[in-house]
Amino acid sequence: MSQDNQTTKVSDFVLLGLTQNPKWNFILFLIFLSVYVTTWLGNLTIIFTVIFVHQLHTSMYFLLASLAATDISDSTVTALRMLEGLLSNHNTISYECCITQIFFFHFTAGASDGLLVLMAVDRYIAIIRPLEYPLIMNHHVCIGLVSGMLLGGFVHSIVQIGILAQLPFCGPNVLDNFFCDVPQVLKLACTDTYVIELLMVSNSGVLLIIIFPALLVSYSVILIKIRTHVAEGKNKALTTCTTQIMVLSLNFGPAIFMYNRPFKVFPGDKFVAVMYTLITPLLNPMIFTLRNTEMKNAIRKLKVEVQSSIVFFREKQFHYRRTGKK
């Protein structure tokens, strides 16, 4: 490589996106716009229901609302840039914006994985130590734990950004993806990245491969405990645990595939990336609401209250127009 190339710093990256066929771009735009809007509506429904329905003011639903918030953030970090690229022929992103996108993506994803761990811990304590559960998982403890997971996501992300920021990028600058992520960007560095790849895999992949089986084992213990010792509320506990296992699999499975291996391009990488950046945040609220009777009842209750408030407001406005009095 020439000295000129070594000293030339890449100012932007070209994102190849999901497809290079212009005929598919608008169709994909409509599909993923629908996915993104539905993700917002589903997760916002969970957040507002937990906030305004008093019966859901428990640690489990506080953690669920926190997960919904990270799902919205995680999806937004990647979806907006992808939707813009599907409508535009100018599919480039500046170096600074690329690094920023990587930071926020791994920040929210790290926090989301941490929240899934907390939800497993919450269910474990609720089943194994039910009498002490309200004292152990009180409101202040939950806020502290969620704050800790956010801090953990920040540290996880800032470590990766600190490593990436030290690398020279002098070309090529083409990323075969629809958003900036560590594996693709790292491969464009103008230096040997073998040791750095090992550090990145240790930072992400090894933690995932340790945490995921540990969580599955803990849920297995919980399920055995439910079947053998729990009498009251057995069906509800089983439904809650199986739901969380499904969500765990959706979140950790694709992430392990992407980050627990050498950073090489595989044919299914883009499909897996779509799964964990766009589809999983969409499915999480659906799984929790469709399989959780308490949540469905709370949503119906909130809907009735909102409708009653709208009717009351309209009647008041009608009365004001007729009488001229408030």
FITORBA-698693 format. One line per field, with one value per residue (C-alpha): residue number from 0; z, x negated, y; residue in three letters. Coordinates in nm, 2 decimals, decimal comma, padded with zeros to 4 digits. Each point is the difference from the previous one (the first is absolute). Layout:
% residues N
seq <- c(NUM  ...)
up <- c(Z  ...)
east <- c(X  ...)
north <- c(Y  ...)
type <- c(Ala  ...)
This chain:
% residues 326
seq <- c(0  1  2  3  4  5  6  7  8  9  10  11  12  13  14  15  16  17  18  19  20  21  22  23  24  25  26  27  28  29  30  31  32  33  34  35  36  37  38  39  40  41  42  43  44  45  46  47  48  49  50  51  52  53  54  55  56  57  58  59  60  61  62  63  64  65  66  67  68  69  70  71  72  73  74  75  76  77  78  79  80  81  82  83  84  85  86  87  88  89  90  91  92  93  94  95  96  97  98  99  100  101  102  103  104  105  106  107  108  109  110  111  112  113  114  115  116  117  118  119  120  121  122  123  124  125  126  127  128  129  130  131  132  133  134  135  136  137  138  139  140  141  142  143  144  145  146  147  148  149  150  151  152  153  154  155  156  157  158  159  160  161  162  163  164  165  166  167  168  169  170  171  172  173  174  175  176  177  178  179  180  181  182  183  184  185  186  187  188  189  190  191  192  193  194  195  196  197  198  199  200  201  202  203  204  205  206  207  208  209  210  211  212  213  214  215  216  217  218  219  220  221  222  223  224  225  226  227  228  229  230  231  232  233  234  235  236  237  238  239  240  241  242  243  244  245  246  247  248  249  250  251  252  253  254  255  256  257  258  259  260  261  262  263  264  265  266  267  268  269  270  271  272  273  274  275  276  277  278  279  280  281  282  283  284  285  286  287  288  289  290  291  292  293  294  295  296  297  298  299  300  301  302  303  304  305  306  307  308  309  310  311  312  313  314  315  316  317  318  319  320  321  322  323  324  325)
up <- c(00,00  -00,09  00,25  -00,15  00,07  00,35  00,08  -00,17  00,26  -00,10  00,05  -00,08  -00,06  -00,27  00,12  -00,25  00,18  -00,02  -00,38  -00,30  -00,21  -00,02  -00,07  00,34  00,19  00,02  00,09  00,28  00,11  00,05  00,18  00,25  00,05  00,11  00,22  00,16  00,06  00,15  00,22  00,14  00,05  00,17  00,24  00,08  00,08  00,26  00,14  00,04  00,14  00,27  00,09  00,02  00,13  00,37  00,01  -00,21  00,23  00,08  -00,06  -00,28  -00,20  00,08  -00,16  -00,29  -00,07  00,02  -00,26  -00,22  00,02  -00,10  -00,29  -00,14  00,03  -00,15  -00,30  -00,06  -00,01  -00,30  -00,16  -00,09  -00,18  -00,19  -00,10  -00,12  -00,21  -00,16  -00,13  -00,10  -00,25  00,22  00,25  00,18  00,37  00,14  00,21  00,31  -00,05  -00,05  00,32  00,18  -00,14  00,13  00,34  00,05  -00,16  00,24  00,29  -00,04  -00,09  00,30  00,23  -00,15  00,06  00,36  00,05  -00,12  00,27  00,26  -00,11  00,05  00,35  00,08  -00,09  00,19  00,32  -00,04  -00,03  00,23  00,28  -00,04  00,36  -00,02  -00,37  00,07  00,23  -00,22  -00,33  00,12  -00,21  00,10  -00,06  -00,35  -00,09  00,12  -00,20  -00,32  00,04  00,05  -00,33  -00,18  00,14  -00,11  -00,35  -00,01  00,11  -00,24  -00,29  00,10  00,01  -00,36  -00,12  00,18  -00,19  -00,33  00,03  00,01  -00,33  -00,33  -00,28  -00,34  -00,24  -00,12  00,16  -00,11  00,27  -00,11  00,25  00,05  00,32  00,15  00,23  00,15  -00,22  -00,33  00,10  00,17  -00,32  -00,19  00,23  -00,17  00,25  00,14  00,21  00,12  00,36  00,00  -00,13  00,30  00,23  -00,16  00,01  00,37  00,06  -00,17  -00,10  00,30  00,24  -00,21  -00,02  00,38  00,09  -00,23  00,12  00,36  -00,04  -00,16  00,29  00,25  -00,18  00,00  00,38  00,02  -00,22  00,21  00,32  -00,15  -00,10  00,33  00,27  -00,12  00,03  -00,01  -00,32  -00,17  -00,35  00,02  00,12  -00,28  -00,26  00,12  00,00  -00,34  -00,15  00,13  -00,13  -00,35  00,03  00,12  -00,30  -00,25  00,15  00,08  -00,29  -00,29  00,22  00,07  -00,37  -00,09  00,28  00,12  -00,31  -00,21  -00,18  -00,35  -00,24  -00,01  -00,24  00,27  00,18  -00,13  00,08  00,36  00,03  -00,10  00,26  00,30  -00,10  -00,14  00,05  00,36  00,13  -00,18  00,13  00,37  00,08  -00,20  00,19  00,34  -00,07  -00,19  00,27  00,31  00,11  00,26  -00,26  -00,24  00,26  00,10  -00,36  -00,03  00,33  -00,12  -00,34  00,18  00,22  -00,29  -00,19  00,30  00,03  -00,36  00,03  00,31  -00,17  -00,31  00,22  00,19  -00,32  -00,13  00,32  -00,01  -00,36  00,08  00,33  -00,04  00,35  00,11)
east <- c(00,00  -00,13  -00,08  00,27  00,27  -00,13  00,04  00,33  00,28  00,34  00,26  00,31  00,12  00,23  00,28  00,10  00,33  00,23  00,00  -00,16  00,32  00,19  00,33  00,00  -00,09  00,35  00,16  -00,25  00,05  00,37  -00,05  -00,26  00,18  00,30  -00,23  -00,15  00,33  00,15  -00,31  00,06  00,38  -00,05  -00,28  00,17  00,32  -00,20  -00,17  00,32  00,20  -00,27  -00,01  00,38  00,14  -00,07  00,02  -00,31  -00,22  -00,22  -00,36  00,08  00,20  -00,25  -00,27  00,23  00,07  -00,37  -00,06  00,26  -00,18  -00,33  00,17  00,13  -00,35  -00,17  00,23  -00,02  -00,38  00,00  00,35  -00,01  -00,33  00,11  00,34  -00,19  -00,23  00,28  00,15  -00,33  -00,27  -00,25  -00,05  -00,31  -00,07  -00,27  -00,28  00,13  00,36  -00,11  -00,19  00,29  00,25  -00,23  -00,01  00,37  00,08  -00,22  00,09  00,38  -00,07  -00,22  00,25  00,28  -00,20  -00,06  00,37  00,07  -00,24  00,18  00,34  -00,14  -00,13  00,34  00,19  -00,25  00,04  00,38  00,02  -00,28  00,05  00,36  00,04  -00,31  00,06  00,18  -00,28  -00,29  00,14  00,14  00,03  -00,33  -00,19  00,16  -00,10  -00,35  -00,02  00,13  -00,25  -00,27  00,09  00,00  -00,35  -00,10  00,12  -00,19  -00,32  00,04  00,05  -00,26  -00,27  00,07  00,01  -00,33  -00,16  00,15  -00,09  -00,37  00,00  -00,10  00,25  -00,15  00,22  00,19  00,31  00,29  00,21  00,21  00,27  00,29  -00,15  -00,34  -00,11  -00,33  -00,07  00,04  -00,18  -00,29  -00,08  -00,05  -00,29  -00,34  -00,18  00,00  00,31  -00,04  -00,08  00,27  00,26  -00,08  00,05  00,34  00,11  -00,10  00,19  00,32  00,01  -00,16  00,24  00,30  -00,11  -00,04  00,31  00,25  -00,06  -00,01  00,34  00,15  -00,13  00,16  00,33  -00,02  -00,04  00,30  00,22  -00,08  00,07  00,34  00,11  -00,10  00,06  00,23  00,37  00,16  -00,06  -00,18  00,13  -00,08  -00,36  -00,05  00,13  -00,22  -00,31  00,06  00,06  -00,33  -00,18  00,14  -00,12  -00,34  -00,04  00,10  -00,25  -00,30  00,02  -00,07  -00,25  -00,20  -00,01  -00,13  -00,25  -00,12  -00,21  -00,28  00,12  00,05  00,28  00,26  00,30  00,26  -00,16  00,25  00,30  -00,13  -00,07  00,36  00,12  -00,17  00,02  00,36  00,20  -00,09  00,10  00,33  00,06  -00,09  00,32  00,21  -00,12  00,04  00,35  00,14  -00,11  00,05  00,37  -00,07  -00,16  00,29  00,26  -00,20  -00,01  00,38  00,05  -00,23  00,18  00,34  -00,13  -00,14  00,33  00,19  -00,22  00,04  00,38  00,00  -00,22  00,23  00,31  -00,16  -00,10  00,36  00,15  -00,24  00,10  00,37  -00,01  -00,31  -00,10  -00,29)
north <- c(00,00  00,34  00,27  00,22  -00,27  -00,05  00,37  00,05  -00,02  -00,13  00,27  -00,21  -00,35  -00,14  -00,23  -00,26  -00,05  -00,30  -00,02  00,16  -00,05  00,33  -00,17  -00,15  00,32  00,15  -00,33  -00,06  00,36  -00,06  -00,33  00,13  00,33  -00,21  -00,20  00,31  00,17  -00,32  -00,03  00,35  -00,06  -00,34  00,11  00,34  -00,19  -00,20  00,30  00,21  -00,30  -00,06  00,37  00,06  -00,33  -00,02  -00,38  -00,02  00,20  -00,30  -00,08  -00,24  00,25  00,28  -00,21  -00,08  00,37  00,07  -00,28  00,16  00,33  -00,16  -00,18  00,33  00,15  -00,30  -00,01  00,37  00,00  -00,23  00,03  00,38  -00,03  -00,31  00,16  00,31  -00,22  -00,19  00,33  00,16  -00,08  00,19  -00,27  00,13  00,07  00,21  -00,15  00,19  -00,10  -00,36  -00,02  00,18  -00,26  -00,29  00,16  00,04  -00,33  -00,19  00,22  -00,08  -00,36  -00,05  00,16  -00,22  -00,32  00,12  00,05  -00,35  -00,12  00,21  -00,14  -00,36  00,10  00,16  -00,32  -00,21  00,19  00,01  -00,38  -00,11  00,26  00,13  00,13  00,22  00,10  00,34  00,11  -00,12  00,13  00,33  00,32  00,15  -00,32  -00,03  00,36  -00,07  -00,33  00,16  00,29  -00,26  -00,17  00,33  00,07  -00,35  00,06  00,33  -00,16  -00,29  00,24  00,26  -00,27  -00,10  00,36  00,06  -00,28  00,09  00,37  -00,10  -00,18  00,15  00,00  00,08  -00,19  -00,19  00,15  -00,23  -00,18  -00,29  00,08  00,24  00,15  00,04  -00,28  -00,11  -00,31  00,17  00,33  -00,19  -00,18  00,33  00,11  00,04  -00,22  -00,35  -00,04  -00,36  00,09  00,27  -00,25  -00,22  00,29  00,08  -00,36  -00,01  00,32  -00,12  -00,36  -00,17  00,18  -00,10  -00,37  00,00  00,20  -00,18  -00,36  00,13  00,16  -00,31  -00,21  00,25  -00,01  -00,38  00,01  00,24  -00,22  -00,31  00,20  00,11  -00,35  -00,16  00,26  00,28  -00,05  00,35  00,20  -00,30  00,07  00,37  -00,08  -00,26  00,24  00,28  -00,22  -00,16  00,35  00,13  -00,31  00,08  00,36  -00,11  -00,23  00,27  00,25  -00,22  -00,25  00,24  00,20  -00,31  -00,09  00,35  00,07  -00,33  -00,09  00,15  00,31  -00,15  00,05  -00,28  -00,02  00,03  00,30  00,26  -00,22  -00,06  00,38  00,08  -00,26  00,16  00,36  00,02  -00,31  -00,08  00,34  -00,05  -00,35  00,07  00,20  -00,23  -00,31  00,17  00,13  -00,30  -00,25  00,22  00,01  00,27  00,23  -00,06  00,09  00,31  00,12  -00,05  00,19  00,28  00,01  00,03  00,28  00,19  -00,04  00,12  00,31  00,08  -00,03  00,22  00,26  00,01  00,04  00,28  00,18  -00,05  00,14  00,30  00,08  -00,01  00,19  00,21  -00,12  -00,22)
type <- c(Met  Ser  Gln  Asp  Asn  Gln  Thr  Thr  Lys  Val  Ser  Asp  Phe  Val  Leu  Leu  Gly  Leu  Thr  Gln  Asn  Pro  Lys  Trp  Asn  Phe  Ile  Leu  Phe  Leu  Ile  Phe  Leu  Ser  Val  Tyr  Val  Thr  Thr  Trp  Leu  Gly  Asn  Leu  Thr  Ile  Ile  Phe  Thr  Val  Ile  Phe  Val  His  Gln  Leu  His  Thr  Ser  Met  Tyr  Phe  Leu  Leu  Ala  Ser  Leu  Ala  Ala  Thr  Asp  Ile  Ser  Asp  Ser  Thr  Val  Thr  Ala  Leu  Arg  Met  Leu  Glu  Gly  Leu  Leu  Ser  Asn  His  Asn  Thr  Ile  Ser  Tyr  Glu  Cys  Cys  Ile  Thr  Gln  Ile  Phe  Phe  Phe  His  Phe  Thr  Ala  Gly  Ala  Ser  Asp  Gly  Leu  Leu  Val  Leu  Met  Ala  Val  Asp  Arg  Tyr  Ile  Ala  Ile  Ile  Arg  Pro  Leu  Glu  Tyr  Pro  Leu  Ile  Met  Asn  His  His  Val  Cys  Ile  Gly  Leu  Val  Ser  Gly  Met  Leu  Leu  Gly  Gly  Phe  Val  His  Ser  Ile  Val  Gln  Ile  Gly  Ile  Leu  Ala  Gln  Leu  Pro  Phe  Cys  Gly  Pro  Asn  Val  Leu  Asp  Asn  Phe  Phe  Cys  Asp  Val  Pro  Gln  Val  Leu  Lys  Leu  Ala  Cys  Thr  Asp  Thr  Tyr  Val  Ile  Glu  Leu  Leu  Met  Val  Ser  Asn  Ser  Gly  Val  Leu  Leu  Ile  Ile  Ile  Phe  Pro  Ala  Leu  Leu  Val  Ser  Tyr  Ser  Val  Ile  Leu  Ile  Lys  Ile  Arg  Thr  His  Val  Ala  Glu  Gly  Lys  Asn  Lys  Ala  Leu  Thr  Thr  Cys  Thr  Thr  Gln  Ile  Met  Val  Leu  Ser  Leu  Asn  Phe  Gly  Pro  Ala  Ile  Phe  Met  Tyr  Asn  Arg  Pro  Phe  Lys  Val  Phe  Pro  Gly  Asp  Lys  Phe  Val  Ala  Val  Met  Tyr  Thr  Leu  Ile  Thr  Pro  Leu  Leu  Asn  Pro  Met  Ile  Phe  Thr  Leu  Arg  Asn  Thr  Glu  Met  Lys  Asn  Ala  Ile  Arg  Lys  Leu  Lys  Val  Glu  Val  Gln  Ser  Ser  Ile  Val  Phe  Phe  Arg  Glu  Lys  Gln  Phe  His  Tyr  Arg  Arg  Thr  Gly  Lys  Lys)
